[in-house]
Amino acid sequence: MKETFYGRDAIRFSLKNATKEMSLIRLRVNINGNRLTYYLPSDYKIRPKHWDKVAGFAIEDAKLNPDLKGKPQLQMILRNINKEIEKSTNALIKVLELHKLQESYSTVDIVREELRKELNREQKEKMAFSDFVAFMDYYISLCRDGLILNSKGVKLVAGTIRNYISTQSAIKRYSSNRRIKLRLDGVTVDFYNDFIKYLNGATHARGKYKPNVIGKFVKNVKVMIRYAYENGYTTNDEFMRKEFRVYKENVETIYLTEEELERIYDLKLPDNQANVRDNFIIASYTGLRYSDISRLAQRHLNFEKKIITIVTQKTSALVVIPMHPKVEEILHRHGNQPPKVQCNQSTNRILKKLCRLAEITDLISIIETTGGERDEVTYEKCNMVTSHTARRSFATNAYRAGIPSLAIMQITGHSTESSFMRYIRVSKEENAFTLQSHAFFSN
């Protein structure tokens, strides 16, 4: 074996996708004529502009990286990347030196496996967790500190972190009910089946759990256990099995017609209810989510051009929305700025009352799954309205008015027509009436 195999100059770090927004970092070294490639964990992804391809390091010097100015958090992230590079280098040299000492023949597969073990061993020595709940605490703290980023390399929004906390609470209740301490290596398919069974039998403040809530819990468990696996805190990979699937059910949701929105718009209300109504009407004619309505500010409004320009919180997409006359009237009434926003829970509660005042009380029958059982249930339409109904109402009313799907998607931010069409709430009867005017049916 050549001596250079064990020198730092023979070990190179580079980016897997240097042309993409974010890239994995890979280690490469020649082992007896064959190339070994090892990828750093996915939470060490980096923007190519922050990478020194000659040195094979993240650029953590503010003089060489202008993006670091006033961003200590970014500097910490890049410093941690370089620490991981140094740690991986030292671990590889240790493995190769041991092979040299033992005069054993090194192959790429053997070295890669021993490198993984060495790095996992270091990680375990660094931090151990008494159970999965304790690991979830650690994971959530990393999210809060900005050390775990989304796929676009930005901090997770508060709503995502709240979902993780909600999932942790569900795991705590499950563990208490089953009188167990769920370890990292205990997150198996058997656990998955028992967790689903528990959730289907459990109740919460609003009744039994529905499939999409259960699916959210499972999805978050998989996100966290995958992180634990990829970063050496566990060798448990059962979350990869196809049986460990995420529940998802197409939910029957409603929209409000323009005539129904008009009835809400015309209501005479006290100030606190009027603000909820006004924000709902703005969302119904802009397609903005509640998270963006709550952030809407004067700087997003251009009355001269009659447009609203905002970067959405959930997807970080820039949207430019024409200002509907009703939206313009509401904003003028509030001194050319958005109305005050109440919390989402209070907003949803008041919206149901307003819709009842506006006599939006048609009976709606849907098939609903709760506690693992499917039943037909009937609701008054007013009781099905939430802040998100506004976004569906915008998409559906715009679609019914004949605006092309792609033009609406530029506003809603949907990336595919299939995902957009799931927002459209046109009944089979409405579809039939629309088709009656088509030449095919009128001949």
Secondary structure in CASP SS format (residue, H / E / C, confidence):
PFRMAT SS
TARGET T0000
AUTHOR 0000-0000-0000
METHOD secondary structure of the structure
MODEL  1
M C 1.00
K C 1.00
E H 1.00
T H 1.00
F H 1.00
Y H 1.00
G C 1.00
R H 1.00
D H 1.00
A H 1.00
I C 1.00
R E 1.00
F E 1.00
S E 1.00
L E 1.00
K C 1.00
N C 1.00
A C 1.00
T C 1.00
K C 1.00
E C 1.00
M C 1.00
S E 1.00
L C 1.00
I E 1.00
R E 1.00
L E 1.00
R E 1.00
V E 1.00
N E 1.00
I E 1.00
N C 1.00
G C 1.00
N E 1.00
R E 1.00
L E 1.00
T E 1.00
Y E 1.00
Y E 1.00
L C 1.00
P C 1.00
S H 1.00
D H 1.00
Y H 1.00
K C 1.00
I E 1.00
R C 1.00
P H 1.00
K H 1.00
H H 1.00
W E 1.00
D E 1.00
K C 1.00
V C 1.00
A C 1.00
G C 1.00
F E 1.00
A E 1.00
I C 1.00
E C 1.00
D C 1.00
A C 1.00
K C 1.00
L C 1.00
N C 1.00
P H 1.00
D H 1.00
L H 1.00
K C 1.00
G C 1.00
K C 1.00
P H 1.00
Q H 1.00
L H 1.00
Q H 1.00
M H 1.00
I H 1.00
L H 1.00
R H 1.00
N H 1.00
I H 1.00
N H 1.00
K H 1.00
E H 1.00
I H 1.00
E H 1.00
K H 1.00
S H 1.00
T H 1.00
N H 1.00
A H 1.00
L H 1.00
I H 1.00
K H 1.00
V H 1.00
L H 1.00
E H 1.00
L H 1.00
H H 1.00
K H 1.00
L H 1.00
Q H 1.00
E C 1.00
S C 1.00
Y C 1.00
S C 1.00
T C 1.00
V H 1.00
D H 1.00
I H 1.00
V H 1.00
R H 1.00
E H 1.00
E H 1.00
L H 1.00
R H 1.00
K H 1.00
E H 1.00
L H 1.00
N H 1.00
R H 1.00
E H 1.00
Q H 1.00
K H 1.00
E H 1.00
K H 1.00
M C 1.00
A C 1.00
F C 1.00
S C 1.00
D C 1.00
F H 1.00
V H 1.00
A H 1.00
F H 1.00
M H 1.00
D H 1.00
Y H 1.00
Y H 1.00
I H 1.00
S H 1.00
L H 1.00
C H 1.00
R H 1.00
D C 1.00
G C 1.00
L C 1.00
I C 1.00
L E 1.00
N C 1.00
S C 1.00
K C 1.00
G C 1.00
V C 1.00
K E 1.00
L C 1.00
V C 1.00
A H 1.00
G H 1.00
T H 1.00
I H 1.00
R H 1.00
N H 1.00
Y H 1.00
I H 1.00
S H 1.00
T H 1.00
Q H 1.00
S H 1.00
A H 1.00
I H 1.00
K H 1.00
R H 1.00
Y H 1.00
S H 1.00
S H 1.00
N H 1.00
R H 1.00
R C 1.00
I C 1.00
K C 1.00
L C 1.00
R C 1.00
L H 1.00
D H 1.00
G H 1.00
V C 1.00
T C 1.00
V H 1.00
D H 1.00
F H 1.00
Y H 1.00
N H 1.00
D H 1.00
F H 1.00
I H 1.00
K H 1.00
Y H 1.00
L H 1.00
N H 1.00
G H 1.00
A C 1.00
T E 1.00
H E 1.00
A C 1.00
R C 1.00
G E 1.00
K E 1.00
Y C 1.00
K C 1.00
P H 1.00
N H 1.00
V H 1.00
I H 1.00
G H 1.00
K H 1.00
F H 1.00
V H 1.00
K H 1.00
N H 1.00
V H 1.00
K H 1.00
V H 1.00
M H 1.00
I H 1.00
R H 1.00
Y H 1.00
A H 1.00
Y H 1.00
E H 1.00
N C 1.00
G C 1.00
Y C 1.00
T C 1.00
T C 1.00
N C 1.00
D C 1.00
E H 1.00
F H 1.00
M H 1.00
R C 1.00
K C 1.00
E C 1.00
F C 1.00
R C 1.00
V C 1.00
Y C 1.00
K C 1.00
E C 1.00
N C 1.00
V C 1.00
E C 1.00
T C 1.00
I C 1.00
Y C 1.00
L C 1.00
T C 1.00
E H 1.00
E H 1.00
E H 1.00
L H 1.00
E H 1.00
R H 1.00
I H 1.00
Y H 1.00
D C 1.00
L C 1.00
K C 1.00
L C 1.00
P C 1.00
D H 1.00
N H 1.00
Q H 1.00
A H 1.00
N H 1.00
V H 1.00
R H 1.00
D H 1.00
N H 1.00
F H 1.00
I H 1.00
I H 1.00
A H 1.00
S H 1.00
Y C 1.00
T C 1.00
G C 1.00
L C 1.00
R C 1.00
Y H 1.00
S H 1.00
D H 1.00
I H 1.00
S C 1.00
R C 1.00
L C 1.00
A C 1.00
Q H 1.00
R H 1.00
H H 1.00
L E 1.00
N E 1.00
F C 1.00
E C 1.00
K C 1.00
K C 1.00
I E 1.00
I E 1.00
T E 1.00
I E 1.00
V E 1.00
T C 1.00
Q C 1.00
K C 1.00
T C 1.00
S C 1.00
A C 1.00
L E 1.00
V E 1.00
V E 1.00
I E 1.00
P E 1.00
M C 1.00
H C 1.00
P H 1.00
K H 1.00
V H 1.00
E H 1.00
E H 1.00
I H 1.00
L H 1.00
H H 1.00
R H 1.00
H C 1.00
G C 1.00
N C 1.00
Q C 1.00
P C 1.00
P C 1.00
K C 1.00
V C 1.00
Q C 1.00
C C 1.00
N H 1.00
Q H 1.00
S H 1.00
T H 1.00
N H 1.00
R H 1.00
I H 1.00
L H 1.00
K H 1.00
K H 1.00
L H 1.00
C H 1.00
R H 1.00
L H 1.00
A C 1.00
E C 1.00
I C 1.00
T C 1.00
D C 1.00
L E 1.00
I E 1.00
S E 1.00
I E 1.00
I E 1.00
E E 1.00
T E 1.00
T E 1.00
G C 1.00
G C 1.00
E E 1.00
R E 1.00
D E 1.00
E E 1.00
V E 1.00
T E 1.00
Y E 1.00
E E 1.00
K H 1.00
C H 1.00
N H 1.00
M H 1.00
V C 1.00
T C 1.00
S C 1.00
H C 1.00
T H 1.00
A H 1.00
R H 1.00
R H 1.00
S H 1.00
F H 1.00
A H 1.00
T H 1.00
N H 1.00
A H 1.00
Y H 1.00
R H 1.00
A C 1.00
G C 1.00
I C 1.00
P C 1.00
S H 1.00
L H 1.00
A H 1.00
I H 1.00
M H 1.00
Q H 1.00
I H 1.00
T H 1.00
G C 1.00
H C 1.00
S C 1.00
T C 1.00
E H 1.00
S H 1.00
S H 1.00
F H 1.00
M H 1.00
R C 1.00
Y C 1.00
I C 1.00
R C 1.00
V C 1.00
S C 1.00
K H 1.00
E H 1.00
E H 1.00
N H 1.00
A H 1.00
F H 1.00
T H 1.00
L H 1.00
Q H 1.00
S C 1.00
H C 1.00
A H 1.00
F H 1.00
F H 1.00
S H 1.00
N C 1.00
END
